[in-house]
Each structure stands twice: as C-alpha cells, then as structure tokens.
Amino acid sequence: MLSAGPAKKVTIYVGEDHKYHGQSLYSAILDFLFYRGIAGASVVRGIAGFGADHHMHTIRIERLTENLPIRIEFVESAEKVEELMPKLHQMAGTGLIEVQDTLVVKPSEESPKAAVKGAAVALKREGRAKLMRIFIGENDKWHDKPLYQALVEAMRANDVAGVTVYQGILGYGANRRIHKDGALHLSHDRPIMMSVVDDEAKLRSFAKILDEMVQQGLVVLSDVDVIKYTHEVPPAEKEARK
Amino acid sequence: MKLEGKAKMLRIHFGEDDKWHGKPLYRAIVEKCRELDIAGATVFRGIEGYGASTLIRKPHHLLSFSHDAPVMVTVVDSEEKVAKLIPQLDAMVADGLIAISEVEVIKYVHQDGQRS
C-alpha cells in the first residue's frame, strides 16, 4: 500500500487503437498494473493529439473514433516502478513513458467495508496433495441419476475438498465407443471429466466408494502442489465460536 | 487392454480452428489415438485463454460465428504407448503445447465390467 512521502508518477501515452496481443493496449497495461498490485491507475482519453508518427489523432464528426490519444497514469513507490518498468517498456511499443518525482501528501484509503472483508482471514494453504481425475460418459447413470451428479453428491457427503465437472466435446475411452457432441442429434453422450483435489488419504478412502459407483471409465491420480486461498474459518476458531 | 499402476497423461493445447489435412485438428488427434490403440482420449473446449499464438482465444460472442476457442486433448496410457504417440503429435500440432505428466491409474474398467 502506498504511504505518504516521495513517490513516482508514471504517465504512459499510447493510441486508443493500439493493440497488444490482440487486445487493446491500454486495457492490457491497466490489467498488468492491476494484477501486479499497483495501488491505483487511471486511463484518460484525450480529444486530440499527435505523437512520434506525427499523425494527428482527433475527434472529427465524420470520423468518431480515430485512434485517440490515451494517457495511463499511476503513482507508486520508486522500487515498484523500477520493478514494473521493463515490462511496461516492452508493452508500450511506440508509445511514450514519462516518470516524474512526486510527493504523496495523503495516500488513498480502502473503504472501511473492504478493509474488514480483507481482514476476514483469507487463509493461504500450501502443500502437497493429490489430484484425481475421473473420466466417464455423460449418460452414465447411478441409481437413475447422472453418475457425475451422484459422484459430486457423494463427494460432498464424504467431505472431499472440492470437485469440478468438465464436459468434453469428443472422446473415447475404455469401451472404445466414441462420445460425441453431435450437432444434429439430441442424444448427447459427451465425455465427462471430474477433477478432484484433496489429500491422498481422503482420496484413497473415497476411491472405495468410487469403485462401487463407476462401472466403466478411468480414474487416475497425480501429484499436485496446492496453493489455495480460502475464506474458510480454521477448525480451532470454529470450536471457539461454538 | 490393460492399464494399471504408473501411466502417463498427455495434455495437448491448441485452438479449435486448427486444422490437420482439412479436418479439425482435435478430431484428427482422436482418430490418430484410436489408430495407435491408445486407451482413451478426451477433447475439452475452454471458454477463454491464450497460448502459443499469444492471441486471446475467445469463443463466439452470442451472435458472431467466428470462434477459436482453446481446446485441450487429454490422453492417458502407458509410457510406451504415449512415447509412440508423441512423434505423431509433434508432426500434427504446429502451434500449441504438449505437456506430459505422471499419473497413477486407480481404476480402468470396460463396459462389460471386465477389469484390467
């Protein structure tokens, strides 16, 4: 978070029509600043201007959007600016980047509401875990309900950390039958992949239940590193709140 | 077909519009897998992404017909089988990513319930 005192103000001049990997350049830069934790940035659209190419960019009635000048501004600490500069330099292409010394008299503050939300323990859990992938067909059933749905319910009931069901568009598996999302027939039997992450013991014990439910398909396990952010209340705190 | 214990998983990422000899690349890959008797292959379509071509791939906006969604093909088989597939894929995938990882098969069953 930016604090009061000396800082740098960076201004980047680009054209509204400039592109960066198929996306508009100014929004690519703004995204970059956002995800790299810059305290704040503004994009201002000029109404007329010219740059290195000496081409006049202007709003004319007959040509409403003609590569108008865009100015992206942000204020950050000198170290942060230095850290981001090489990438900004590369992104800005033909645009101009200007850095000025500035003085932050009063830093902007998070609204009290947002600050409280942030304080509500965003736990970061890291470590080794297992990823289980289950390949089945969309039409596979378990007690008359879709197997994938039954599996999700079974996992919830067994406190498995989380699962996501993916629908494929084409595939074949154990039974050599092609699962296909045909455009003209309504009977879909698309491939389904479920991806489950939890610790090994949990998944191994769930594998027994899985074994009874999955009549055809493939189940594989692999190692993963978990980097997880959660708002879950830690068990100790949960006890204390009771 | 037997598949148990340690195996390899291949994930091939490319675009839905990529072609191989005039047909969709993802279909050509599935056909190649069948031809090589690979245990299974599944194609997934993503909803957004970017990759080797660095262009943001976004599938159809509601009304436009131009889509180039990201596609991922997942293949699981023994190390030897996967090793046979890789040179073929190498020739087919011009612009994309092929990643390999180790997996442990805990279940592989056929339709008739026959277990391997």
Interface residues (C-beta under 8 A of the other chain):
Chain A: H21 G22 Q23 M132 R133 F135 Y166 Q167 G168 I169 L170 G171 Y172 G173 A174 N175 R176 R177 I178 H179 P191 M193 A207 L210 D211 V214 Q215 Q216 G217 L218 V219 V220 L221 S222 D223
Chain B: M1 L3 A7 M9 Y26 R27 V30 C33 R34 A39 G40 A41 T42 V43 F44 R45 Y50 T54 L55 I56 V71 T74 V76 S101 E102 V103 E104 V105 I106 K107 Y108 V109 H110 Q111 G113
